[in-house]
Structures are given as C-alpha cells and as structure tokens.
Amino acid sequence: MSRVPTSDVRLLAPAQVAEVLGISVDEVMALVDERRLRGMRVGSPARWRIEEASVAEYLDAQTEEARRMALWRQSNEASFPELWGTGIVGKPD
C-alpha cells in the first residue's frame, strides 16, 4: 500500500536532498531505491519527491553509525597494557 502524503509531510526534490547531503542526484535516487530514503512520484507528469523527515532520519542514522565506528576504532587502538595494567603475569613490575 502506498503512503499518501498529508499536509504535515514536507516533500523535497531530489536536487534539494542532494544539496543537503552533499551528494549527487543519482546517489539520492540510489538511496531511494535502497529504501534508505522514503520517496514517491507525485504530480502529472510524475516527479520524484523525498520526505524531508526521511532525510533527517537518514542523517541521524549516519551520525549514529559514525559514532559507533569511532568507538569501535578507539577500542581497537587501546592496547592491553592500557586496559589491564603494565605488568606481565608471573613477573613483578
């Protein structure tokens, strides 16, 4: 079932979304195809429009992914002596 936009849904042209995200229109449409952005064809002739809320959700998801990757890299860079102390088991410090 297709979603019908209501008056509180703001729709953006792919070029507007591309400008906000700093990517090409083709990349925006690929995100729509991958269902990472919610888009629909409206009007006559039909033109693609993307829900503004889905752009905000996409940006939030990208921010969270970047945060998690930074934490993961940070944990991988921590050495065992930093985590467990500098002494070797069975050998005095």
N, C-alpha and C positions, 0 to 999 in steps of 0.2 A: 504494500500500500504506500503510495507516495504521500509525502507530507505537504500540506498546503500552508504557505506562509500566512501568519496572522499579522495584524497591524503592528505588533511589538517586535517582529522579526525584521532586522535590517539586512538587506542583501547588497553585496558588493560585486562589481565587475571583476573578472579575473585580473585585469590590468591593475586595479586598485589593490587587490590582495598581493599581487606580485611586488608592487611598490612597497607595501608594508613589510613584507617578508624579505625583501631584497633578493628575490629570485625571478626567474623568467616566467612568462605566462604559461609556457609549456610545462614547466615544473609545477606550477599551480594546478594545472589540469591533471597532471600525473598524481598529485596528492588527492584530487577529487576522485580519480579512477581507483586509487588505493583505499578510498573511503577514510582518509585521514582528515579531509575537509568535507563538509556537507555542501553539496552543490545541487542546483536544479536548473532546468531550462524553463524560462518564462517568456511570455510575450509572443508576438507574432510579427516578424519571424522570431522563432525561439532563440534566445541568447542565454548563455550560461551566467548564473549568478551564484555567489557563495555566501552562506550565512555568516554574518560578522561574528556571532557567538562562537562558531566553529573555528574561526581564525584565532580568537582569544584562547580557546581550549587547546588548540594545536601549539600555540606559543607557550602555554603553561606546561604542556607535556614535554616540549623540547627543553624548557628550563629545568624541569624535574630530572629529565634524562641526563642533562649536562651536570647537574648537582650530584647525581648518583655516580656518574663516571668519574668525577673529580674525587669523590670519597673513595671509590674503588682504587684509583691510581695512588691516592695518598696512602691507603692501607698497604698497597703492594710495595711502595717505596720505603715503608717503615722496616727497619732491619730487626731481626730477632733480638740482638742485644738491647736495642732501644725498648723492646717490649718486655723482655724477660730479665733484664739486668746484664751486666758485662761479664760476670764470672762464668767459667766453664764448669759443668757438673764434675765433682770429684777433684777439682783443682782450686786451691784458695785464691782469692782476688789479690 
